[in-house]
């Protein structure tokens, strides 16, 4: 399944809107690291592969820009454990076994 993913660099968010619900992957970019700290899919839309497609989109973006990914969101860590094809873009600080819970963005 391919979905039309929107990327807003200003808000540091990949998103997809389905049935009036915004599904998101929020990140913080610091130099060459993209810290994926939140993945959210509305309960009515879960189980459709939307979060996976959003994470593939941010992974492809990071790889294309030569950036490394630090998955601090627990779902993102699980995604990278399942998708070894993205191992080359993981930050050396990535800890897929002990990632925390997703957090709300710390935006100004």
Buried (B, 14 or more C-beta within 10 A) or exposed (E): EEBEBEBEEEEBBBBBEBEEBEBBBBBBEEEEBBBBBBBBBBEEBEEBEBBBBBBBBBBEBBBEEEBBBBBBBBBBBBBBEEEEEBEEBBBEEBEBEEBEEBEEEEEE
